[in-house]
Amino acid sequence: MKEKFPKRTKELEWERFGNVYLLIDRDSNKTYTLDPISFMVWIQCDGKTDLETIVDVFSVDGNRDIVRAAVKGILRKLKNSGLIEWMEE
């Protein structure tokens, strides 16, 4: 089975407003609001970084399973919003 890598569907402008990040798609005039953790996950979706590497960024002291589940949920939401796609190795 080939490994899959999350990749941003396009480069979007973004701005931070307090504790939220606003992604701006000038082509479609759409905006997306992300919390800081979701934004950090989205930034790492470069088509080269795999799930486990993203999990490594957030994992500390044995919380890896919880972090993996949270990151998978965030990636699912990003995909459903059209912000990422999955690329095969």
C-alpha positions in Angstrom: 0.0 0.0 0.0 1.4 3.4 -1.0 1.8 6.0 1.7 -0.4 9.1 1.3 0.6 12.7 2.1 -1.8 15.6 2.7 -1.3 18.6 0.4 -2.9 22.0 0.4 -5.2 22.3 -2.7 -3.8 25.8 -3.3 -1.8 28.4 -1.6 -4.1 30.8 0.2 -3.5 34.2 1.8 -4.1 34.1 5.5 -4.5 36.6 8.4 -4.6 36.1 12.1 -7.3 37.6 14.2 -6.8 37.0 17.9 -7.0 33.3 18.3 -8.3 32.4 14.9 -6.8 32.2 11.4 -8.7 33.4 8.4 -7.7 31.7 5.1 -8.7 33.8 2.0 -9.3 32.4 -1.4 -9.2 35.4 -3.7 -10.2 33.3 -6.8 -13.5 32.2 -5.3 -14.0 34.9 -2.7 -14.3 32.2 0.0 -12.9 32.4 3.4 -12.2 29.7 5.9 -11.7 30.1 9.7 -9.3 27.8 11.5 -8.3 27.5 15.1 -4.5 27.7 15.7 -3.9 23.9 15.8 -5.9 23.3 12.6 -3.9 26.1 11.0 -0.6 24.6 12.1 -1.7 21.2 10.6 -2.8 22.9 7.3 0.6 24.7 7.0 2.3 21.3 7.2 0.2 19.8 4.4 2.9 20.2 1.7 2.5 16.9 -0.1 5.8 15.6 1.4 5.0 15.4 5.1 3.2 12.3 6.2 0.6 11.9 9.0 3.2 10.5 11.5 5.5 13.4 11.0 2.7 15.9 11.6 1.8 13.9 14.8 5.4 14.2 15.9 5.1 18.0 15.9 2.4 17.9 18.5 3.3 14.8 20.5 4.8 15.0 24.0 5.2 12.5 26.8 3.2 9.6 25.5 0.1 11.3 24.2 0.8 10.1 20.6 -2.5 8.1 20.2 -4.6 11.1 21.3 -2.7 13.5 19.1 -2.9 11.1 16.1 -6.7 10.9 16.5 -7.0 14.7 16.8 -4.8 15.3 13.7 -6.8 12.7 11.7 -10.0 14.5 12.6 -8.5 17.9 11.6 -7.2 16.4 8.3 -10.7 15.0 7.6 -12.3 18.4 8.2 -9.7 20.1 6.0 -10.4 17.6 3.2 -14.1 18.0 3.5 -13.7 21.8 3.3 -11.6 21.4 0.1 -8.5 22.8 1.7 -6.3 19.7 1.3 -6.2 16.6 -0.9 -4.3 13.3 -0.4 -1.3 12.6 -2.6 0.1 9.1 -3.1 3.8 8.5 -2.7 
